Amino acid sequence: MCAAEARPPFCLEGLDLTGIPAAGPAGVEARIVTGTAVLRIMPFHGQAAAAGAALAPFGFTTLPAMGRFAEEGENRLAWAAGNCWHLISPRPAPALEQELKQALAGLAAVSSAGGGFLRLQISGTAACALMAKGCVLDLDRIEPGRSAVSLMAHTKLHLHRRADMGFDLLIPASHAASFWEWLAMSAAEFGLAVQTTAAAALEDRAPAPAALSA
């Protein structure tokens, strides 16, 4: 079951992305999101508040608190462990990186993750059951609007909970193939529907609670 709306990323080339049929609607929906820019923001010492305020052109006025993310329009700003945040956007990475560096000049270091991540959205009635198979975290304690860095299926990844049954994952591209194989095997009992969608075409963004300031 596959609705291919965009070309899958290179890190999944050669893998079976057709999904797994179920007797009824698939319990797990996996959306491969392409065209996502991920920019790392690391504020200089004592400059976190100023760096957050300088993000106004991107829709934000504060950096989300530890373990949280916020969304404004097409952009997402997420805590990414320690003194690091991710700005996630469907805009072209080179232009976005230059704009971000100008806005945060003297306040934070900015770098691009390039093609370093595979972005997956996991949803469906069995999404939580699937995630619980591989995630070391207690998902009941992670509410919508929260983010975490965790091990899942022996892979260190970034997890954003978008809704009760919706998760956004940033998976290192070097581990994407093995993670996908685990995903397909673990979702077999629920049925798996797969889509490939360009980030700019996403229309089902779940609004996150207002972020607490860092």
Beta strands, then each sheet from edge to edge (+ up, - down):
strand 1: 2-4
strand 2: 28-34
strand 3: 37-43
strand 4: 69-72
strand 5: 75-79
strand 6: 85-89
strand 7: 108-112
strand 8: 117-123
strand 9: 147-152
strand 10: 155-163
strand 11: 166-172
strand 12: 192-198
sheet 1: 1+ 12+ 2+ 8- 11+ 10- 9+
sheet 2: 4+ 5- 6+ 3- 7+
end
